[in-house]
């Protein structure tokens, strides 16, 4: 009686479970709903088959090819071989053509592919988080230093202890293995013929049993994030033999089996089995932050390159003016020597000063050419391979901005602004969250393995009366089994011959050292990530403070350089008057001219250094994009919304 009650209860439950599985799409059953703030991954375009829809999973996804042509904005600014360039145009061209940004645009697509892989139950291959440093100006290359620097280090790499690059290697995962979440259908067909000599003819009625079989099996398997595994198998067996004692021959023997396995300890629950999906969703955000970081570094680098070009232009003007002064002084001395009022040695002294001024001018002009080449390479996808771009001279239309007052009492305000705005701070937080998510796998690995397996199978048999039965044989088949394949199917759906089973599989590791070691390693990685996050916060405070102090110092140096230049101008004017009256020497005049040239060049260099320090402060506080009106959307689209400024007539 109890067995009948148990069967009466389990049959409807099993039928309901099978109906639910077949009614709902596998994608809904296999995934957790995304959180409200999750980044959508539908921007990764999978192929759309032109034929049947079921062929789409087997089409090759198409990744957009690389673009090596420049935008039209760059060529539109050329006039008679001269590239008239404003700072706004330089930034816009960089957003459209810079190769570092173009390379970083693939990072979100990598993250989308990783999420697609995680949704199928695959291991994460990782998302690259390295940020390429901006191009260095010619002064930095000569001095061996680097410009920029903020945001170049990957925050996620700092929290994980790696270098941020993942290459093409598959990252090994510790902890409980994530189940394969893509459902699949399997099928097998077998046609067999078997001949078996018989030592006993009582059971078969023949000394050589010949058995022909045909198997047509189909099935469906699906794993779920809860740790549940479902397998449905539809087996169809056709048989025919020369067995004289078999009452049904030939016949069909189909069966339908539903097996459900639930993990109860190790590998149980959504938190364990969905950890790769959640990490992949977080990495989508990390990829966006990495791209923003690259945009910030690139824009800051272009601004530095532009202002350095302006300063080098100003330096060329200063050197050219110094050469004119030296030549005029040489001509005056030459005239005085001709009339005998000056010793001939003063001509040699004046000639040496002219030669020195010419060398300074040559150095300044060649440095300007180098800077133009560096800037053109940063603004073009093909570098200087284009003849029109390579031969063009750049004329900057903006001038160096005058220093603005800055106060140390704004330090805390700027530090708070950096913590709110810098992408690497958010990257570090997401890295910590990913570490905590992944620990769930190692924690579950510590548990014993306990699985519950329930199996429901319906059997059937139908066929024809054996024509080999001897005449008058008392063995006769039950009419219930006489029929074809349809009769067998009817028996299946009526559940005339059901099988039920339920069981537990328990596996207990004796020492469990591997799982304990993995859990310890993951805990240590989490602790190191927490320390690295704190170190990042400390570094941000120091870097912002140093950048602010550098701005204040640069402003002071510029003001000092302005006063020094004015002093040298007045000194040279006084020295020239004294020399005209015979109260000074040519050596003093030449020395004063040299001091004035150095003071003028120092003023230009101090102003350029201030602008670089200002850019560095904006970069450290993550305000560089807002200051220059750059949006991530236009950077992502590689199309600036700024109108093209009409260059002046040549």
C-alpha positions as CSV (number, residue, x, y, z in Angstrom):
1,X,0.0,0.0,0.0
2,X,2.8,2.4,0.9
3,X,4.6,1.7,-2.4
4,X,1.4,2.4,-4.3
5,X,1.0,5.7,-2.5
6,X,4.6,6.7,-3.2
7,X,4.2,5.9,-6.9
8,X,0.9,7.8,-7.0
9,X,2.7,10.9,-5.6
10,X,5.9,10.8,-7.6
11,X,4.3,10.3,-11.0
12,X,2.5,13.7,-11.2
13,X,5.5,15.4,-9.8
14,X,7.9,13.9,-12.3
15,X,5.5,14.7,-15.1
16,X,5.2,18.3,-13.9
17,X,9.0,18.7,-13.7
18,X,9.4,17.4,-17.3
19,X,6.7,19.7,-18.6
20,X,8.4,22.8,-16.9
21,X,11.8,21.9,-18.4
22,X,10.3,21.5,-21.9
23,X,8.1,24.6,-21.6
24,X,10.7,27.2,-20.6
25,X,13.6,28.2,-22.8
26,X,17.0,26.9,-21.6
27,X,18.5,30.4,-21.5
28,X,15.9,31.4,-18.8
29,X,16.6,28.3,-16.8
30,X,20.4,28.5,-17.0
31,X,21.1,32.1,-15.9
32,X,20.4,34.4,-13.1
33,X,18.7,37.6,-14.0
34,X,21.2,40.4,-14.4
35,X,21.4,43.0,-11.7
36,X,19.9,46.4,-12.3
37,X,23.2,48.2,-12.7
38,X,24.9,45.5,-14.8
39,X,26.4,46.5,-18.1
40,X,24.5,44.9,-21.0
41,X,26.5,42.6,-23.2
42,X,24.2,42.7,-26.2
43,X,26.6,45.1,-27.9
44,X,28.6,42.0,-28.9
45,X,27.0,41.1,-32.2
46,X,26.6,37.4,-32.8
47,X,26.2,36.3,-36.5
48,X,22.7,36.2,-38.0
49,X,22.2,33.3,-40.2
50,X,20.7,33.9,-43.6
51,X,19.2,30.4,-43.5
52,X,17.5,28.6,-40.7
53,X,17.7,30.0,-37.2
54,X,19.1,26.9,-35.8
55,X,22.3,27.4,-37.8
56,X,23.2,30.6,-36.0
57,X,25.2,29.0,-33.2
58,X,27.5,27.4,-35.8
59,X,28.3,30.6,-37.7
60,X,31.6,32.4,-37.2
61,X,31.1,35.7,-35.4
62,X,32.6,38.6,-37.3
63,X,34.9,41.0,-35.5
64,X,35.2,44.4,-37.2
65,X,38.4,44.8,-39.2
66,X,41.0,47.3,-38.2
67,X,40.7,50.8,-39.6
68,X,43.9,52.3,-40.9
69,X,42.5,55.3,-42.8
70,X,42.5,58.7,-41.2
71,X,39.4,60.8,-40.6
72,X,38.7,63.6,-43.0
73,X,39.2,66.2,-40.2
74,X,43.0,65.9,-40.5
75,X,43.2,66.5,-44.2
76,X,40.6,69.3,-44.0
77,X,43.0,71.4,-41.8
78,X,45.8,71.4,-44.4
79,X,46.3,74.6,-46.4
80,X,49.2,74.8,-48.9
81,X,51.3,72.3,-47.0
82,X,50.6,73.8,-43.6
83,X,48.6,72.1,-40.9
84,X,46.9,74.9,-38.9
85,X,46.1,73.2,-35.6
86,X,44.3,74.4,-32.5
87,X,44.3,72.4,-29.3
88,X,40.6,71.6,-29.7
89,X,41.3,70.2,-33.2
90,X,44.3,68.2,-31.9
91,X,42.1,66.5,-29.3
92,X,39.4,65.9,-31.8
93,X,41.8,64.4,-34.3
94,X,43.3,62.2,-31.6
95,X,39.9,60.8,-30.6
96,X,39.3,59.9,-34.2
97,X,42.7,58.6,-35.3
98,X,44.9,57.7,-32.3
99,X,46.0,54.1,-32.5
100,X,46.2,53.6,-28.7
101,X,42.5,54.5,-28.5
102,X,41.7,52.3,-31.4
103,X,43.4,49.4,-29.8
104,X,41.6,50.0,-26.5
105,X,38.2,50.0,-28.3
106,X,38.5,46.3,-28.6
107,X,38.7,45.8,-24.9
108,X,34.9,46.0,-24.2
109,X,34.4,43.5,-27.0
110,X,36.8,41.1,-25.3
111,X,34.8,41.5,-22.1
112,X,31.6,40.8,-23.9
113,X,33.1,37.7,-25.4
114,X,34.2,36.6,-21.9
115,X,30.7,37.1,-20.6
116,X,29.3,35.0,-23.5
117,X,31.8,32.3,-22.5
118,X,30.9,32.5,-18.8
119,X,27.2,32.2,-19.7
120,X,28.0,28.9,-21.3
121,X,29.9,27.7,-18.3
122,X,33.4,28.2,-19.7
123,X,36.4,29.5,-17.8
124,X,37.2,33.2,-18.0
125,X,40.1,34.2,-20.2
126,X,40.5,37.6,-18.6
127,X,40.2,41.1,-19.8
128,X,43.3,43.2,-20.5
129,X,43.6,46.2,-18.3
130,X,46.9,47.7,-19.3
131,X,46.9,51.3,-20.4
132,X,49.5,52.5,-22.9
133,X,51.4,55.6,-21.9
134,X,51.1,58.6,-24.1
135,X,53.8,59.7,-26.5
136,X,56.7,61.6,-25.0
137,X,57.7,65.0,-26.1
138,X,61.1,65.6,-27.6
139,X,62.4,67.1,-24.4
140,X,61.4,64.1,-22.3
141,X,63.0,61.8,-24.8
142,X,66.3,63.7,-24.6
143,X,66.1,63.8,-20.8
144,X,65.0,60.2,-20.5
145,X,61.9,61.2,-18.5
146,X,58.2,60.6,-19.0
147,X,55.2,62.9,-19.3
148,X,51.9,62.1,-17.8
149,X,51.9,59.1,-15.6
150,X,48.5,59.2,-13.8
151,X,46.2,56.5,-14.7
152,X,48.9,54.5,-16.6
153,X,49.1,51.8,-14.0
154,X,46.2,49.4,-14.1
155,X,44.3,49.4,-10.8
156,X,43.0,45.9,-11.4
157,X,46.5,44.6,-12.0
158,X,47.5,46.3,-8.7
159,X,44.8,44.5,-6.8
160,X,45.5,41.1,-8.4
161,X,49.2,41.2,-8.3
162,X,49.5,40.8,-12.1
163,X,50.5,43.0,-14.9
164,X,47.0,43.4,-16.3
165,X,47.7,41.6,-19.6
166,X,46.1,38.3,-20.2
167,X,47.2,37.5,-23.8
168,X,45.5,34.4,-25.2
169,X,46.0,32.0,-22.3
170,X,43.1,30.4,-20.5
171,X,43.1,31.3,-16.8
172,X,43.0,28.2,-14.6
173,X,40.1,28.2,-12.1
174,X,40.3,26.8,-8.6
175,X,37.4,25.6,-6.6
176,X,34.3,23.7,-7.7
177,X,34.1,23.3,-11.5
178,X,31.3,25.4,-13.0
179,X,28.8,23.2,-14.9
180,X,28.4,23.6,-18.6
181,X,25.3,25.8,-19.1
182,X,24.8,25.4,-22.8
183,X,22.2,22.7,-23.3
184,X,22.8,20.1,-26.0
185,X,20.9,17.5,-27.9
186,X,22.6,14.2,-28.6
187,X,21.7,11.4,-30.9
188,X,23.2,8.0,-31.9
189,X,22.3,5.4,-34.5
190,X,23.5,1.8,-34.4
191,X,22.8,-1.1,-36.8
192,X,24.1,-4.4,-35.6
193,X,24.2,-8.0,-36.6
194,X,25.3,-10.7,-34.2
195,X,25.7,-14.5,-34.7
196,X,26.2,-16.6,-31.6
197,X,26.5,-20.4,-31.4
198,X,24.3,-21.8,-28.6
199,X,25.3,-24.7,-26.3
200,X,21.7,-24.9,-25.1
201,X,18.8,-25.0,-27.5
202,X,16.1,-25.0,-24.8
203,X,15.9,-21.2,-24.5
204,X,16.4,-20.3,-28.2
205,X,15.4,-23.4,-30.1
206,X,18.4,-23.1,-32.4
207,X,22.1,-24.0,-32.3
208,X,23.1,-20.6,-33.9
209,X,21.3,-17.5,-32.7
210,X,21.3,-14.7,-35.3
211,X,20.3,-11.3,-33.9
212,X,19.7,-8.1,-35.9
213,X,19.3,-4.8,-34.1
214,X,18.7,-1.2,-34.9
215,X,19.1,1.5,-32.3
216,X,17.8,5.1,-32.7
217,X,18.5,7.1,-29.6
218,X,17.9,10.8,-28.9
219,X,18.4,12.9,-25.8
220,X,18.6,16.3,-24.3
221,X,20.9,17.4,-21.4
222,X,20.9,20.6,-19.4
223,X,22.8,21.9,-16.4
224,X,21.5,24.6,-14.1
225,X,23.1,27.2,-11.9
226,X,21.5,25.7,-8.9
227,X,23.7,22.6,-9.3
228,X,20.9,20.6,-10.9
229,X,21.5,18.4,-14.0
230,X,18.7,17.1,-16.1
231,X,19.0,14.4,-18.8
232,X,16.1,13.2,-21.0
233,X,16.8,10.2,-23.2
234,X,14.5,8.7,-25.9
235,X,15.8,5.2,-26.9
236,X,14.3,3.2,-29.7
237,X,15.4,-0.4,-30.2
238,X,14.2,-2.7,-33.1
239,X,15.1,-6.4,-32.9
240,X,14.7,-9.4,-35.1
241,X,16.2,-12.9,-34.5
242,X,15.8,-16.6,-35.4
243,X,14.9,-17.4,-31.8
244,X,12.1,-20.0,-32.1
245,X,11.0,-19.6,-28.5
246,X,10.4,-15.8,-28.5
247,X,6.7,-15.1,-28.8
248,X,7.4,-11.5,-30.1
249,X,9.7,-11.4,-33.1
250,X,10.4,-8.9,-34.7
251,X,9.5,-6.1,-32.4
252,X,10.1,-2.6,-31.0
253,X,11.4,-1.9,-27.5
254,X,11.4,1.9,-27.0
255,X,12.0,3.6,-23.6
256,X,11.9,7.2,-22.3
257,X,14.1,8.1,-19.3
258,X,14.2,11.3,-17.2
259,X,17.1,11.6,-14.8
260,X,17.6,14.6,-12.4
261,X,20.7,15.0,-10.3
262,X,21.0,17.6,-7.6
263,X,24.2,18.5,-5.8
264,X,23.4,19.0,-2.1
265,X,26.8,20.0,-0.6
266,X,29.8,20.6,-2.9
267,X,28.7,22.7,-6.0
268,X,25.3,23.6,-4.6
269,X,23.7,26.9,-5.1
270,X,23.6,29.9,-7.5
271,X,26.4,31.8,-5.7
272,X,28.9,29.0,-6.5
273,X,27.9,28.2,-10.0
274,X,27.3,31.7,-11.2
275,X,30.5,33.2,-10.0
276,X,32.1,33.4,-13.4
277,X,29.1,35.1,-14.9
278,X,29.1,37.8,-12.1
279,X,32.8,38.3,-12.5
280,X,32.4,38.6,-16.3
281,X,29.7,41.2,-15.8
282,X,32.0,43.1,-13.5
283,X,34.8,42.9,-16.1
284,X,32.5,44.6,-18.6
285,X,32.6,47.6,-16.3
286,X,36.3,47.1,-15.8
287,X,36.8,47.2,-19.6
288,X,34.8,50.5,-19.8
289,X,36.9,52.0,-17.1
290,X,40.1,50.8,-18.8
291,X,39.0,52.5,-22.0
292,X,38.2,55.7,-20.1
293,X,41.6,55.5,-18.5
294,X,43.2,55.2,-21.9
295,X,41.2,58.2,-23.2
296,X,42.4,60.3,-20.2
297,X,46.0,59.4,-20.8
298,X,45.8,59.9,-24.5
299,X,44.1,63.3,-24.2
300,X,46.6,64.4,-21.5
301,X,49.4,63.3,-23.8
302,X,48.1,65.2,-26.8
303,X,47.6,68.3,-24.7
304,X,51.2,68.0,-23.5
305,X,52.5,67.5,-27.0
306,X,50.6,70.5,-28.2
307,X,51.8,72.8,-25.5
308,X,55.3,71.6,-25.9
309,X,55.0,72.3,-29.7
310,X,53.8,75.8,-28.8
311,X,56.7,76.3,-26.4
312,X,59.2,75.1,-29.0
313,X,57.7,77.5,-31.5
314,X,58.2,80.3,-29.0
315,X,61.7,79.1,-28.3
316,X,62.5,79.3,-32.0
317,X,61.3,82.9,-32.1
318,X,63.5,83.7,-29.1
319,X,66.5,82.1,-30.7
320,X,65.9,83.8,-34.0
321,X,65.6,87.2,-32.2
322,X,68.8,86.4,-30.3
323,X,70.5,85.7,-33.6
324,X,69.3,89.0,-35.0
325,X,70.7,90.9,-32.0
326,X,74.0,89.0,-32.3
327,X,74.3,89.8,-36.0
328,X,73.5,93.5,-35.4
329,X,76.1,93.6,-32.7
330,X,78.6,92.0,-35.1
331,X,77.8,94.5,-37.9
332,X,78.2,97.4,-35.4
333,X,81.5,96.1,-34.2
334,X,82.7,95.5,-37.8
335,X,81.9,99.1,-38.6
336,X,83.7,100.4,-35.6
337,X,86.8,98.3,-36.4
338,X,86.8,99.7,-39.9
339,X,87.0,103.3,-38.6
340,X,89.6,102.3,-36.0
341,X,87.6,102.9,-32.9
342,X,87.6,99.3,-31.8
343,X,90.1,96.6,-31.7
344,X,89.9,93.8,-34.3
345,X,89.6,91.1,-31.6
346,X,86.1,92.3,-30.9
347,X,85.0,91.2,-34.3
348,X,86.1,87.7,-33.5
349,X,84.2,87.9,-30.2
350,X,81.1,89.0,-32.0
351,X,81.5,86.3,-34.6
352,X,81.7,83.7,-31.9
353,X,78.5,85.0,-30.4
354,X,76.8,84.8,-33.8
355,X,78.0,81.2,-34.3
356,X,76.6,80.3,-30.9
357,X,73.3,81.9,-31.7
358,X,73.1,80.1,-35.0
359,X,73.8,76.8,-33.3
360,X,71.1,77.5,-30.7
361,X,68.6,78.4,-33.4
362,X,69.5,75.2,-35.3
363,X,68.9,73.1,-32.2
364,X,65.6,74.8,-31.6
365,X,64.4,74.4,-35.2
366,X,65.4,70.7,-35.3
367,X,63.7,70.0,-31.9
368,X,60.6,71.7,-33.4
369,X,60.7,69.4,-36.4
370,X,61.0,66.4,-34.1
371,X,58.1,67.6,-32.0
372,X,55.9,68.0,-35.1
373,X,56.7,64.5,-36.1
374,X,55.8,63.1,-32.7
375,X,52.6,65.0,-32.7
376,X,51.6,63.9,-36.3
377,X,52.3,60.3,-35.4
378,X,50.0,60.6,-32.4
379,X,47.2,62.2,-34.6
380,X,47.4,59.8,-37.5
381,X,46.6,56.1,-37.9
382,X,49.4,55.8,-40.5
383,X,51.9,58.0,-38.7
384,X,54.0,59.9,-41.2
385,X,53.6,57.4,-44.0
386,X,51.3,59.8,-45.8
387,X,53.4,62.2,-47.9
388,X,51.1,65.1,-47.4
389,X,51.1,64.7,-43.6
390,X,54.8,64.0,-43.5
391,X,55.7,67.1,-45.4
392,X,53.3,69.4,-43.7
393,X,54.5,71.9,-41.1
394,X,52.3,72.4,-38.1
395,X,51.3,75.9,-37.1
396,X,49.6,76.0,-33.7
397,X,46.9,78.6,-33.4
398,X,46.6,78.6,-29.6
399,X,49.0,80.2,-27.2
400,X,50.2,79.0,-23.8
401,X,47.8,79.9,-21.0
402,X,49.0,82.2,-18.2
403,X,49.3,80.6,-14.8
404,X,46.2,80.6,-12.6
405,X,46.4,81.0,-8.8
406,X,46.3,77.7,-6.9
407,X,46.1,77.1,-3.1
408,X,47.3,74.3,-0.9
409,X,44.1,74.6,1.2
410,X,42.2,72.9,-1.8
411,X,44.2,69.7,-1.3
412,X,41.6,67.7,0.5
413,X,38.9,68.9,-2.0
414,X,41.1,67.6,-4.8
415,X,41.8,64.3,-3.1
416,X,38.1,63.7,-2.6
417,X,37.5,64.6,-6.2
418,X,40.1,62.1,-7.3
419,X,38.6,59.3,-5.2
420,X,35.2,60.0,-6.8
421,X,36.4,60.3,-10.4
422,X,39.4,58.2,-11.0
423,X,38.8,55.0,-12.9
424,X,41.5,53.0,-11.1
425,X,39.7,53.5,-7.8
426,X,36.6,51.9,-9.2
427,X,38.7,49.2,-10.9
428,X,40.3,48.4,-7.5
429,X,36.8,48.1,-5.9
430,X,35.6,45.8,-8.6
431,X,38.8,43.7,-8.3
432,X,38.1,43.2,-4.6
433,X,34.5,42.2,-5.4
434,X,35.7,39.7,-8.0
435,X,38.1,38.1,-5.5
436,X,35.3,37.7,-3.0
437,X,33.0,36.2,-5.6
438,X,35.6,33.7,-6.7
439,X,36.3,32.5,-3.1
440,X,32.8,30.9,-3.1
441,X,34.2,28.2,-5.4
442,X,37.1,27.3,-3.1
443,X,34.8,27.4,0.0
444,X,32.4,25.0,-1.7
445,X,35.3,22.7,-2.6
446,X,36.0,22.1,1.1
447,X,32.6,20.3,1.5
448,X,32.0,16.6,0.8
449,X,30.3,15.7,-2.4
450,X,26.7,14.6,-1.9
451,X,24.4,14.1,-4.9
452,X,20.7,13.2,-5.1
453,X,19.7,11.3,-8.2
454,X,16.1,10.6,-9.2
455,X,15.3,8.5,-12.3
456,X,12.0,8.0,-14.0
457,X,11.8,5.6,-17.0
458,X,8.9,4.2,-19.0
459,X,9.4,1.0,-21.0
460,X,7.3,-0.6,-23.8
461,X,7.3,-3.6,-26.1
462,X,5.3,-4.2,-29.3
463,X,5.8,-6.4,-32.3
464,X,4.5,-9.3,-34.3
465,X,3.9,-12.9,-33.4
466,X,7.0,-15.0,-34.0
467,X,6.5,-16.8,-37.3
468,X,9.1,-19.4,-36.3
469,X,7.0,-20.8,-33.5
470,X,6.3,-24.5,-34.1
471,X,2.7,-25.3,-35.2
472,X,0.5,-26.0,-32.3
473,X,2.9,-24.4,-29.8
474,X,1.2,-23.6,-26.5
475,X,3.2,-20.3,-26.3
476,X,1.1,-17.5,-27.7
477,X,1.8,-13.7,-27.4
478,X,-0.4,-11.5,-25.3
479,X,-2.6,-9.4,-27.7
480,X,-1.5,-6.3,-25.6
481,X,1.9,-6.5,-27.2
482,X,0.8,-7.2,-30.8
483,X,1.3,-4.1,-32.9
484,X,3.9,-1.7,-34.4
485,X,5.9,1.2,-33.2
486,X,2.7,3.2,-32.5
487,X,1.5,0.5,-30.1
488,X,4.9,0.8,-28.2
489,X,4.5,4.6,-28.0
490,X,1.0,4.3,-26.6
491,X,2.4,2.1,-23.9
492,X,5.1,4.7,-23.1
493,X,2.6,7.6,-22.8
494,X,0.3,5.4,-20.7
495,X,3.2,4.6,-18.4
496,X,2.3,0.9,-18.5
497,X,5.8,-0.3,-17.5
498,X,7.4,2.4,-15.4
499,X,10.7,2.2,-13.5
500,X,11.4,4.5,-10.5
501,X,14.6,5.0,-8.6
502,X,16.1,7.5,-6.2
503,X,19.5,7.4,-4.6
504,X,22.4,9.3,-3.0
505,X,26.0,9.4,-3.9
506,X,28.4,10.5,-1.1
507,X,32.1,11.1,-1.5
508,X,34.1,12.3,1.6
509,X,37.8,13.2,1.2
510,X,39.9,12.0,4.0
511,X,42.4,14.8,4.2
512,X,41.1,17.4,1.7
513,X,44.5,19.2,1.4
514,X,44.1,20.5,-2.1
515,X,40.9,22.2,-1.3
516,X,42.4,23.7,1.9
517,X,45.5,24.9,0.0
518,X,43.3,26.6,-2.7
519,X,41.1,28.3,-0.1
520,X,44.2,29.6,1.8
521,X,45.7,30.9,-1.5
522,X,42.4,32.7,-2.4
523,X,42.2,34.2,1.1
524,X,45.8,35.4,0.8
525,X,45.0,36.9,-2.6
526,X,42.1,38.7,-1.1
527,X,44.2,40.1,1.7
528,X,46.8,41.3,-0.7
529,X,44.2,42.9,-2.9
530,X,42.9,44.8,0.2
531,X,46.4,46.0,1.0
532,X,47.0,47.0,-2.7
533,X,43.7,49.0,-2.6
534,X,44.9,50.8,0.5
535,X,48.3,51.4,-1.2
536,X,46.4,52.8,-4.2
537,X,44.5,55.2,-2.0
538,X,47.8,56.3,-0.3
539,X,49.4,56.8,-3.7
540,X,46.5,58.9,-4.9
541,X,46.8,61.2,-1.9
542,X,50.5,61.6,-2.5
543,X,50.2,62.0,-6.2
544,X,47.5,64.6,-6.0
545,X,49.4,66.5,-3.4
546,X,52.6,66.4,-5.4
547,X,50.8,67.5,-8.6
548,X,49.3,70.4,-6.7
549,X,52.6,71.4,-5.3
550,X,54.2,71.1,-8.7
551,X,51.6,73.5,-10.1
552,X,52.3,76.0,-7.3
553,X,56.1,75.6,-7.9
554,X,55.8,76.0,-11.6
555,X,53.7,79.1,-11.3
556,X,56.4,80.5,-8.9
557,X,59.2,79.6,-11.4
558,X,57.3,81.3,-14.2
559,X,56.8,84.5,-12.2
560,X,60.5,84.4,-11.4
561,X,61.4,83.8,-15.0
562,X,59.3,86.8,-16.1
563,X,61.1,89.0,-13.6
564,X,64.5,87.6,-14.7
565,X,63.7,88.3,-18.4
566,X,62.7,91.9,-17.6
567,X,65.8,92.4,-15.6
568,X,68.0,91.1,-18.5
569,X,66.2,93.3,-21.0
570,X,66.9,96.4,-18.9
571,X,70.5,95.2,-18.2
572,X,71.1,94.8,-21.9
573,X,69.7,98.2,-22.7
574,X,71.9,99.8,-20.1
575,X,74.9,97.8,-21.2
576,X,74.4,98.9,-24.8
577,X,74.2,102.6,-23.7
578,X,77.3,102.2,-21.6
579,X,79.1,100.5,-24.6
580,X,78.1,103.3,-26.9
581,X,79.7,105.8,-24.4
582,X,82.8,103.6,-24.0
583,X,82.0,102.7,-20.4
584,X,81.6,99.0,-21.2
585,X,83.3,96.3,-23.2
586,X,82.1,94.1,-26.1
587,X,82.6,91.1,-23.8
588,X,80.1,92.5,-21.3
589,X,77.6,93.2,-24.1
590,X,77.9,89.7,-25.5
591,X,77.6,88.2,-22.1
592,X,74.5,90.3,-21.4
593,X,73.0,89.3,-24.8
594,X,73.5,85.6,-23.9
595,X,71.9,86.1,-20.5
596,X,68.9,87.7,-22.1
597,X,68.5,84.9,-24.6
598,X,68.7,82.4,-21.8
599,X,66.2,84.3,-19.7
600,X,63.8,84.5,-22.6
601,X,64.1,80.8,-23.3
602,X,63.8,80.1,-19.5
603,X,60.5,82.1,-19.5
604,X,59.1,80.0,-22.4
605,X,60.3,76.8,-20.7
606,X,58.8,77.8,-17.3
607,X,55.4,78.6,-19.0
608,X,55.5,75.2,-20.8
609,X,56.4,73.5,-17.5
610,X,53.5,75.1,-15.8
611,X,51.1,73.9,-18.4
612,X,52.4,70.4,-18.2
613,X,52.1,70.5,-14.4
614,X,48.5,71.7,-14.8
615,X,47.7,68.8,-17.1
616,X,49.2,66.4,-14.6
617,X,47.0,67.8,-11.9
618,X,43.9,67.5,-14.1
619,X,44.9,63.9,-14.9
620,X,45.5,63.0,-11.2
621,X,42.1,64.3,-10.2
622,X,40.5,62.7,-13.3
623,X,39.2,66.1,-14.6
624,X,41.1,66.1,-17.8
625,X,38.1,65.0,-20.0
626,X,35.7,67.5,-18.4
627,X,38.2,70.4,-18.8
628,X,38.6,69.8,-22.5
629,X,35.0,68.8,-23.2
630,X,35.7,65.2,-24.1
631,X,32.9,62.6,-23.7
632,X,33.4,58.8,-23.6
633,X,30.7,58.4,-26.2
634,X,32.5,60.3,-28.9
635,X,35.8,58.6,-27.9
636,X,34.1,55.2,-28.2
637,X,32.6,56.1,-31.6
638,X,35.9,57.5,-32.8
639,X,34.0,60.6,-34.1
640,X,34.3,63.9,-32.4
641,X,31.3,66.2,-32.4
642,X,33.4,69.3,-32.4
643,X,32.9,71.4,-35.6
644,X,35.9,71.6,-37.8
645,X,37.5,75.0,-37.4
646,X,38.2,76.7,-40.7
647,X,42.0,77.3,-40.9
648,X,43.3,80.8,-41.8
649,X,44.1,81.6,-45.4
650,X,47.8,80.8,-46.2
